[in-house]
Amino acid sequence: MSTTTDTKAPVVDHSITNSDVVAKYKTAGEIANRVLAQVKKAAVDGSKTYDLCVKGDELLEEELSKIYNSKKSKNTAKGIAFPTTVSPNNVPAHLAPITADDDGNIELKNGDVVSIQLGAQIDGFPSIVGETFVVGEAESSGPITGQKADLLQAAWIASEAALRTFKPGNKNWDITNIVAKVAKEFDVTPLENMLSHNQERLVLYGPKEIILNPSKQNKNSMDTHKFEENDVYGLDILISTSKDGKVKPSNFRTSLYKLTGESYALKMKMSHKILSEFKGKCNSLPFPYNIRNLEDPKRSRGGLAEPVNHKILLPYDVVVEKDGEYVAQFYTTFGITKTGIVKYASPVFDSELYQSDKKVTDEEILKLLQEPLNSKVPKKKN
């Protein structure tokens, strides 16, 4: 008589009902928040985007090296979930020059509107954060006023109103509509066709999409879905001072790429070599990676074209708004729980520094903004 043993691995719960998963999201988010604050502090008059991006990535690696080092946890994967990008004025996102002589290495000046985005991941659970500010905001003689104040107030309030709309049973279009309403109050516009997604372990772009300012074609092709308890989202709010929010391709070259999980028999020897190096450097994880870290980043571009054309790699193209316009971004990673929203990585905004002569008058939005994000009563400290 023979006996068999069940050798199936235990099923691991990767949802936020698992406290270990929540701890990983929160720890990654705390790192992202701390690093963003340090990069922002360094983004002063005369600083350059290349130096700031390098600094951000170095700080992320340094912070990550300090955690999950015990005998029990040392094999837990950890790393950068979104390389540091520093995008000024009419550049919405993704600007991360690969060298100091890159066209994207822009010197920042007081008065520039700058967005910083970055993120960390632990065990494949990513927490990404994005924030916008005006260079020299704290040192200026008084609050920032005019168009820039209108823009940042609108983007921040749109983000806060949107977060409060992520209730189980509500739909993705509710977010689209609430962001549009807030933007209208400040005479600014959500960037056209910009997407937010639900996310999971090793998945940045889940199937539940939210679109801002959709074109007619995209509106018709976008699926409708409902929010559910235990969903995790990366909410990316991008608002422009322009009337239409339309972006166009730029002359800045892409530096961030992400493995898609697709495969294809590449024909070119160079493509094989560069893709192999890329996979090795990013540990084959499906998070964006800056090719600045490849052995020869400039030369490697020639080997990236074929993997991009066959959708093995997703390039993070750098688009731009019209000259003279400004874009603001606030990016929050959060979970939907039974007691409300729990932020894992969240931007900050000092509204005292930005004085707009416009304000929200819509009763629905005003009521929404009064709601707490989470109804759970915090435990009292002894």
Residue, then its C-alpha position, 0 to 999 in steps of 0.5 A: m500500500s502506498t501513500t501520497t502526500d500533498t505537496k502543494a504550497p500553501v496559498v498566500d493571501h496577497s490582499i490587504t486583509n493580510s496584515d503582513v501585506v499592509a505592513k509592506y505597503k505602509t513601510a514602502g510608502e513611508i520610505a517613498n514619503r521620506v525620500l520625496a521630502q528630501v528630494k523636494k528640499a534639494a530642489v532649490d534655485g540652481s539645482k538640476t533635474y539629473d542630480l535630483c533624480v540620482k539623489g532620489d534613487e540613491l536615497l531610496e536604495e539607502e532606505l531600503s537597505k535598512i529594512y527586512n534584514s533579519k534572518k527571517s526576512k532577509n530574502t524578501a525582495k525589495g527595491i525601487a518601484f518607480p525611479t525618481t522623476v523631476s518634471p518642471n513646468n509644462v512637463p507632466a511626468h517621467l523626466a529622468p535624464i540619463t546623463a548630466d549632458d542630457d537635454g532633460n537635465i534642466e536647471l530649476k529656478n525660483g517660480d518653476v512648478v515642479s512635480i516629483q514622483l518616485g516609489a518603493q516596493i517590498d515583496g512586490f507591493p508598490s507604494i508610489v507618491g507624486e507631489t507638486f510645488v513651486v520652487g522657492e515656495a517657502e522662501s517667497s515674501g508671501p503666498i504664491t498667487g495667480q495661475k500657479a496657486d489656482l493650479l496647485q489648489a485645484a490639483w490638491i482639492a481634486s485629489e482629496a475629493a477623488l479619494r473620498t469618492f472611492k467607496p465600494g459600489n461607486k464607479n470609475w466615472d465618479i472619479t472622472n466627474i468629480v475631478a472635472k468639477v473641481a478643475k472647472e471651479f479653478d478654471v483649469t483642466p485635467l490632462e486628457n486621457m490620463l489613467s489611474h489603475n488598481q494594483e496588486r502584488l507585482v502589478l502596477y496597472g491592473p484592469k480597473e482603469i480610471i480616466l481623466n478628461p477622456s477623448k470621445q474615442n477613449k470614453n467610448s472604449m473605457d469599461t465601467h467598473k465598481f470599486e470594491e473593499n480591499d482594492v488598492y489603487g494608485l491615484d494619479i491626478l494631473i491638472s493643467t493650466s491649459k484650456d484643453g489639457k492636451v499633451k504632445p510628444s516632446n524632444f526629451r528622450t525616454s529613460l524609464y522602461k518596464l517589462t510587460g511580461e510579453s515574449y518575442a523571439l528578438k532578431m537583433k544580437m544587440s537587442h538580446k544583449i541589452l534586454s538581458e542586461f535590463k532584466g538582470k539589473c531590474n531582477s526581471l520585476p515588472f516595475p519601471y527601471n531607469i536605463r541610466n543604470l545600464e553599462d552604456p545607457k546611451r548606446s543601449r537605446g539602439g538595443l531597446a527599440e526592438p523589444v519596445n516595438h514587440k511590446i516586451l518593454l513599455p517605454y515611459d514617454v515624456v510628453v509636454e503641454k504647450d509652452g507657457e502652461y503648467v501641470a501639477q500632479f498629486y499621486t497617492t497609493f491607498g487601500i479601500t478598507k471597510t472603515g474607509i481609505v488608508k493611505y500608504a504613500s501620500p503627497v503633502f500640500d501646504s495650502e497656506l503657501y498658495q492663495s487662490d482667489k478662486k474656491v470650490t462652490d459646488e455643494e456636492i464637493l464641499k460636502l465630500l471634502q468634509e468627510p473623514l477619509n477613514s471612520k476608524v477611531p485611532k487608538k489612544k496612546n497610553 
